Amino acid sequence: MQVQRRPPLSAEFPEPTKRDARKPTPLGGLRVIDFTHFIAGPFCTMMLGEFGADVIKVEAPVKGDDFRHYPPAEPTLDGQGAPFLWGNSNKRSITIDLKNPLGREVVLDLLQGADVLVENFSTGVMDRLGLGYAELSEINPKLVYCSISAYGRTGEFSDRLGFDPVLQAESGFIATNGYPDREGVRTAASTMDIATAMMACNAVQACLLARERTGRGQYVELSLHDTAMLMIGFQAMQHLFSGVEPTRNGNTSPDTAPTGVFRAQDTSFYISSSNTGIFQRLFAQVIERPDMAEDKELMTRAGRLQRRDELFSVLNEAFGKQPWSYWQPRLRAAGVASGQVRTVPQALRSAETASRGLVTRLPHPTAGEVPKIALPFIFSDTPLADPFAAPILGQHTREILQGTLGYDEGRVDQLMSGGAFGPIAERR
């Protein structure tokens, strides 16, 4: 099969703006030991790294994080796929055989000086490796230990495996997503994984703040299932109050009208008309139908929902007469929230994305340059750390052993010959 090469990035995306080195990062000086893989765990630790923490990603020799091998990949990335790059920037990688007694010694040395541990192995794995919270809190009482799972670490479902689409299914998310005349669909984006990662990052920072008050770390666990149930909370609360089962509504809203996708001459766009004031501005100022803007039957949400089909018909007829370039400034001037229905390539290259500096390029040790999508934070006094690309497997093994742990060459050679880091470590 022919390998499709990435187009060069330099012509499209800038290098990231360097932070003011005089200002500290939010989590500068903290060390995070990362035993995570796939998305929910790595995305959490990636955020901690971009907040300035020193994140050390501990990976199995030879293979590493399974997510390294998800497509698209290319030879110049040394086995890394694009999804891995997305969730693992601002980390250093060390390969350690956790079942090797010498490897375990290295891990314990790392953890003695660590502030945070994050893991998302199957339930019981860390305990079997001798790396459970009960044991580690004895050697490092200040350690914040974050454990991420599919269904929780205790109870009858703790042994169940689960990934993002499974939790979209079981939470009711799929049942409420899509069109009413067909089966529900999942979102292509890893919604539950990313939400869980954000929750984990919040929880870790809450534990760090609590440590400032108590002097001790603590154990915090969270699951994709629990996060998914929170994510479906809007529809869940409507059901709990009304007893009515939420339905699929496509791109329209069951609560407001006219909200949905409309078509200009050249493209589709979305309008959110969530109250009477917006409705009136939409009809009076944008499409110049003051008669409908002042129609007494349309002055209530219920009245607009009852005449939804009529409102959509009038709007689509008007919008179809002009291109989006005509309607967009009119909608903006009238204070009507709207946006073009874009493809992913269009969104990456939009003026809005460029103005926020969200897509940049980073140097990579084997690929030259790789793309980077920034976190959506801009701090006034404690900026994010300067980003650097996701590591090659075991890239920083010697650097961590000698620079972070202070091992001398003799100790490193002894550990390597004993298989503590696996065969790949010999090449780093």
Buried (B, 14 or more C-beta within 10 A) or exposed (E): EEEEEBEEBEEEBEBBEEBEEEEBBBBEEBBBBBBBBBBBBBBBBBBBBBBBBBBBBBBBBEBBBEBBBBEEBBEBBBBBBBBBBBBBBBBBBBBBBBEBEBBBBBBBBBBEEBBBBBBBBEBEBBBEBEBBBEBBBEEBEBBBBBBBBBBBBEEEBBEBEBBBBBBBBBBBBBBBBBEEEEEBEBBEEBBBBBBBBBBBBEBBBEBBEBBEEEEEBBBBBBBBBBBBBBBBEEBBEBBEEEEEEBEBBEEBBBEBBBBBBBBBEEBBBBBBBBEBEBBBBBBBBBBEBEEBBEBEEBEEBEBBBBBBEBBBEBBBEBBEEBEBEEBBEBBEEBEBEBBBBBEEEEBBBBEEBBEEEBBBBBEBEBBEBBBBBBBEEEEEEBBBBBBBBBBBBBBBBBEBBBEBBEBEEEBBEEBBEBBBBBEBBEEB
